[in-house]
Amino acid sequence: MISNQILQGTIDGIRDIAKVELAVMDPEGREQAVTSSEFDEASQFVPTFSQSPADTQSWNDFAFFKIFDDQVLEFVLVVRGEKDNSFVIGRMAAFQIHELIGATKERYDRDSFIKNLLLDNLLLVDIYGRAKKLHIAASAPRVALIIETGEDRDMNALETMQQYIGPGSSDFVTAVNESGVIVVRDLSEGSRPKDIQQTAEAYAAFLRKNGFDNVHIAYGTAVGELKEVSRSYKEARMALDVGKIFFEERNIVSYSDLGIGRLIYQLPIPLCKMFIHEVFGARGPEDFDEETLTTINKFFENNLNVSETSRQLFIHRNTLVYRLDKLQKSTGLDLRVFDDAITFKIALMVVRYMSYMEKMDTFEY
């Protein structure tokens, strides 16, 4: 349904050019948009005109025009002015509003189609049939991006991104729930991972410029067929969730960069608990003191390099060795041994995943 704001802007523009007063009313005579307050008398005649077989009619100082949508009377346009002039302007204005209704309807149809496509609510035959009807290319490289801007602001972000993408674009901007804006990006001009990353960075920069400070963007892999867009969307959704757990320092996360975090994210919580118990026994990483945790994290950051880690921690090499020996006694894992380091690193990631899920009240354990 075309908004009253669009109707008002349209007739205001026509009034400024043609110097006549206009009103758009529903078939019962209720005003939807007017350029002056002189249409009270005309509104009383609208229901009678709506029931008549005529598409145009004059009455007193007013000219009336019916505007249909799929053969259903949608609006009545009323023009006040010189008779000959008002009929010409009225026909032009009625045609303009009719075209706006069609364009708005197509936009909502396209938006509904994209939403159902992302949510896998369409049969394969429906995808290609509706895409053809809506003039959407079935075979084109695309990628799904999800944008989150913080609590209670994503609807504003939706409008902002729609302005950024602009009408007539081959990209689509929509939202399937109150959390996040989804952009289905056409990659015909560049489908390399570098191109997608640059696009995400441009989106983030534009949103920050418009007052959105807490912008997080995740995107899936590029797909070549319309039917595969839902897969890219699911990948983007996973990238967004995994990014919140393991890549807190990043505001843009790609599905292809999730690494082992992608595997951990799909583990059931009971299996995670079993693994942590096997690695740490009754004592978990949450029992380590701050000094030990800092030592462990810095040791991993420096790729298990004892000399570099001790330098960055401003401690003697022997002090670091002592701490690692102490950790080995308490856990049975020597971080200087590659296999033990891998086990320990994965265990820390699993603990972080479990903590995140507990915080989100998704699982109880």
N, C-alpha and C positions, 0 to 999 in steps of 0.2 A: 504494500500500500504506500502510495506517495505521501510524504509528510506535508502537513499544513505549512511548515516553514518553507519548503520548496515551492509550494503553490503561491505563498505570499511573495516570495522573492521574484517569481516569474511575472505575476500580474503587476507588481511594483515597477518592474523594468519596462513592461509594455505601456503602463500608464505614463512613465517618464518620456517615452519615445512618441507615443500616439496622442498624448494629452486627452485621454478619455478615462473615465472611472470604470473599474471592473469589480466583479465579485464572483467568487466560486462558492457554490452551495451544493449540499447533497440533495437528492430527489425530494426530500421532505421540506426543503427550504431553510435548512440550518446553515448558517454561514461557516465556511471553512477558511476563507481568506477574502479580505475586502481592502479596497484602496481608499474608501471613504465611508461615512456613516449614513449615506443617503439611499440605502437599499432595503430599508424596513418594509416599504410598500411592495417592492419587487418580490421579497421573500414570501409574501402571502400568495402570490400568483404561481410560484414555482411548483407546488404539488399538482395544480391543475395542468400546467404545461407538461409535467413529467408523465401524466396519464394520457396525454394527447398523442396522436400518431406523428405529428410534425416534429422535425429535427430542429427547426428554427422557427421563431415566432417573435413578433413585436407586440408590445403592450404599453400604452402610455409613452413615456420617454425611454423605455427599456427594450433592449433586444436580448432574446434568450436563445441559448445554443446547448444542445445535448452533447455530452461527452461520454462515449461508451468504452467499455473494456470487455472484450470478448462478447460483444452483443448485449452486455448488461449495462444499464444506465448507471454510471458512476458519479458524474457531477453534472450540474447545470451552470453554465457560464452566463453571467448577466453583464451587459455592457450598457452604459448610459452615455449618450452623446448624440450628435447629428445622425439622422436615420441612415443615410447612405454610407457615411463614414463608419458608423458603429457596426454595420453589418460586415463590412470588409475586415475591419480590425477584429471583430468577434470571431469570424471564421478562421483567421490566422491564429488568434489566441487559442481557440478551441483545438486547432490542429497541434499547436505547440504543446498544450497540456496533455493531449492524447499521446503524443510521442514520449513525453516525460513519463507517463504512466507505464508505457511499454518498456522503456529503458530501466525504470525502477523495478518493475516486475522481473525483468530478465536478470537484473543484479541479484535480487533475492533468490531467484531460481538457481542461479549459479552458486550462490553462497550455500544454499541448502544442498546442492549436489556435492560440493566440495566437503561439507561437513559429513555427509553420509559416506562419501568416498573414504575419508580419513578413518571413520569408525567402522569400516567394513560392513556397512549396512546395505550394500548394493550387489546384486547378482552381476556376473560378468557381462551378460547380454545387456543389462540395464546401463552399465557403465558406458559402453560404446554407443548405445542408442541415445542416451541423454547427452553425452558429450557432443555427438554430431548435431543434435538439435540446438544445443547451446553454443555451438561454434567453438568448441574447445578441442585442441589438437590431442589426439589419442596417443600419438608417438612423438615424444619430445623429452629431452633430459630435464628432470626436475629434482628438487630436494625439499624436504620439509624442515622448517626451523620453528622452534618454540621459544617464545620470548616471555619472560616473567619480569615484572617491574616492582614487585612488592605488593603487600596486602592492600586491597580496596582500590588499586590504581590500574588494574589490567584493562578495565573497560575504557578508561581514558586512553590507555596505550593503544587499544584497538582503533579508536578514531584517529589517533596520531599517525599510526602506521598506514591506515587507509589513505590519509592525506599524502603521506610520503610516497606510497606506491602510485597513487593517482588513478583516475578512471581510464579505461581502455587498455590497461596493462595486461600482459599475459600472466602476471603473477596474481596470486589470490591471497587475501588477508581475511582471516576468520577466527572464530573462537568456538570451541565445542563445550566449554564450561567456563566457570568464573575464574579459573586459574590458568592464565597464560594466553598469549596471542599466537596464532599459528600463521606462518607465511609459507605458502607453497611457491617456491621460486623457480621460474623458468630459466634453465641454464644453457639455452641455445647459444648465448654469446660467450660462454665460458664454464666448463663443467669440471675443471681441475680442483682438487682440494684447496689449493691456494686461492682460487677465485671465490669459492664458497666462504672461506675464512674472511676474505676481504669484504664480502657482502655482509656477513654477520657483524664485522667491526663497524661498517658504515651504518647499519641499523642501530647499534649500540651508541655510536657517536651522535646520531640524530636524536635519539630518545633522551640522552643526557642533556643535549642542547635544549630540549623542550621540558626540562625539569624532572626527568626520571633518573634519579641517582643510583638506584639499586637495580641495575639491569643485568639479567643473566640470560644467555642465549645458548641453546643446544641444537645441534642439527644431526640428521641421519646421513646415510650415504646417498649418492645420486642414483636415480633410477631412470630407465628409458621409456617406460610405458605408464600410462595413466593408472592402470590397475595396480601398479606397484607402489603408488604414492603412500598408501596406508602403511606399508612396511617401513618406508623412510620416516614416517611420523612416529611409529612405535620405537624405532631406533632413537629418534630425537628425544622421546619421552624417557627412555632408559638413560640416555646420556645426561639428561637434566637431573634425574634422581641420583645417578652414580656420581655425577659431578659434585653434588651437594655433600656427598659422603667423603670422597677421596680427593677432590680437587677444589677445595674451598677457596683457594687463592685465585682461581680462574673465573672470569665472568663469561667466557665463551668456551664451550666444550663440544668436541666432535665425537660421534659414536666410534669412529675408527681409532680414536686415541685413548679409549677406556682401558685397554690392556687387561690385566688380571682382575681389575675392579669389576669388569663386566661379568666374569665368572662368579666371583664372590657374591655379587648382588643377586644371583639366581639360586644361591644355596638356601635350603630350608634351615630355619633357626635351630631345630633340634640337632641337625648335623653339625652346625657351627659350634654349638655348645659341647658336643662330643669331641670335636677337634681341639677346642681350646683346653678341655680337661686333659686330653692326651698330651698336649704340649706343655702346659704349665701345672697340671695337677690341681691341687686345691688353691694354689696361689695364682692370681691373674695379673696382667699388666697394671691394673688399677691399684695394685698393692705396692708397685714400685715407687720410690721417692722421686722427687722432681729432678734431683741430680742424675739419677740413673736413667730416667726417661730422656733428659737432655743429651746425655752421653750416647744413648742408643740412636736417637734421631740424627745427631750430628755424624755419627759413624756411618750410618746409611747414606747420608747426603754426600759423604766423601768417598763413596764406593769402597768401604771397608779399609780405607787407607789410615793406618795408625798414626803416622807422622803428621799428616795434614789435619786429622781430627784433633790431635793433641795441641797443635798450633792454634787452631781456631777456638779451642776451648780454653786456651791460655793455661794449660797444665803440662807437667812433665810427661814425657812418653811413658815412663814407668808408672805414673799415677793412672794413666789411661789403661795400661795393661792390668794393673791391679783391679780396676773397676770391671774390666771384662772378665777377669778370672773369678771375681766375686759373683758376677752374673751367671757365669757357667756353673758355679757350685749350686746356685739356687734354682736354676732352670734345667741344667743338663745340656745346655746349648752354648757352643763356643762361636761367637759371632765372627771370629777370624777364619772360621771354616765355612766355605761357600754354602754347602748343603744346609748347615745349621742356620746360617744367616738367612737363607731363603725361607726356611721353615718359620723362623722368628718374624720375618717381615710379613709373611702371609698371615700369621697369627695376629699380628697387630692390626692388619687391615680387617680381618674377620671381627675382631673386637670392636673396631670403629663402626663396622656395618651393623653389628648387633646393638650397639649403643644408639645409633641413629634410628633403627627400627623401633627400639623401645621408646625413644623420645617421640616418635610419630604415632605411638599407640597402635601400631599395626600388628605387632605380636606381643605376647606376654611370655616371659620366660623367667 
